[in-house]
Amino acid sequence: MKDYRKDFPLLSYYHEKGRGIAYLDNAATTQKPFSVLRAEEEFYTHKNANPHRGAYDLSMAATKVLEDVREKTKRWLNVPKDGEIIFTKNASESLNLVAYSYGMHAISAGDEILLAVSEHHSNLVPWQMVAKAKGAVLSYLYLDEEGRITAEEVKKKITDKTKLVAIAQVSNVTGCISPLEDIIGLAHKRDAVVVVDGTQGAPHLTVDLEKMDADFYAFSGHKMLGPMGIGILYGKKQHLESMPPFLYGGDMIEYVKEQSATFAPLPQKFEAGTQNMGSIAGFGAAIAYLEGVGMKKLQALEKELTGYLLEKLGNIPYVSIVGSSGPENRIGVVPFVIEGVHPHDVVTILNKDSVAIRAGNHCAQPLHAYLKVPATCRASVYLYNTRDDIDRLADSLKGVRRWLGYGA
Ligand SMILES: Cc1ncc(COP(=O)(O)O)c(C=O)c1O
């Protein structure tokens, strides 16, 4: 089997300095392969000019990079003909774009916005803002004992007043995959629009937007091997065309007079100002890398690693996995707590052994309040992780309570 680690210079860099880093914080951001870094460099060394603005060769080369990556993104996500891809700076901006440009106009007093209690703040606070401004009501889907959203819960909560459903494809805390087919089917029966936060889905699952039929789908490039600073928003053209722009200025206009302006057609209408071209070029290379691996292979690899992670964590005394401890219908994001030890102390102690995981509320405070845990530790895997990384995590965890003076 190919050793993917060799493609990631950061992993080699730390390995050469010693034992290397056991990087298990992939839900926060992933490492970048050489091909992504080279694509960024290639843009700035050979193609750097402002896209869409010049009639000379270099500017046209930059425009070609931008539009080629847009096409590549469409192919990768199987974007239907009536859909469009907009580049933003991250998933948070993509979701804010939908909240401001769609939500603020389509939602009225008394309407209901349905979301899961497990949403990341980026797919929750913008809807709070819309609800407050428009007099709408936020309604929540709660989780079962396994930490999952069930179709029964959706049936119970969706009503004739539901105008919009905002839902993560995969929770960034529990790692559980949402029943999107049920959610989107039930929402569309009531003519409700569905905004899917694909930030933890796109890096790990095969996404077919034609089949999914979401109205909007948002994610970030940096969690799927791409550079930071590039976000993606898919939207159905029927919505995007009727929405006002989100940001105003250069590149998104058609004609400007002293007192008025008309706007460019899609997608430029939503891409004000100079785009992050280095990151867009890098994002194109990230898609190519994942295509080279194959999403089926990646899923098989992650499934094996996730099973091993759950098994190792499950065997350590005082460690409790939060939510589902089974390998089914999830990705390799696993939250856990250690009895008597604050998660921040856990990760600080793990850091001594160069094991990198995340602690805190993971931008999901309502979920932690619902689960009645102030914070959790979270380990998350990606294709370059190995069983050795997980063994190092488990070995380090075994020492945490002893390090703090407990008997075991
Ligand atoms: C489910 C989910 N949605 C949204 C975001 C926000 O992503 P970004 O910080 O790249 O905007 C994250 C980041 O952790 C996430 O996990």
The ligand as an ORCA input file, in Angstrom:
! r2SCAN-3c Opt
* xyz 0 1
  C     -18.947     21.196     10.735
  C     -18.159     22.471     10.564
  N     -18.759     23.535     10.006
  C     -18.118     24.691      9.817
  C     -16.807     24.849     10.200
  C     -16.127     26.144      9.966
  O     -15.069     25.963      9.081
  P     -14.078     27.183      8.782
  O     -13.435     27.511     10.095
  O     -13.111     26.643      7.804
  O     -14.911     28.301      8.287
  C     -16.125     23.774     10.807
  C     -14.755     23.925     11.302
  O     -14.306     23.235     12.186
  C     -16.830     22.551     10.976
  O     -16.227     21.491     11.513
*
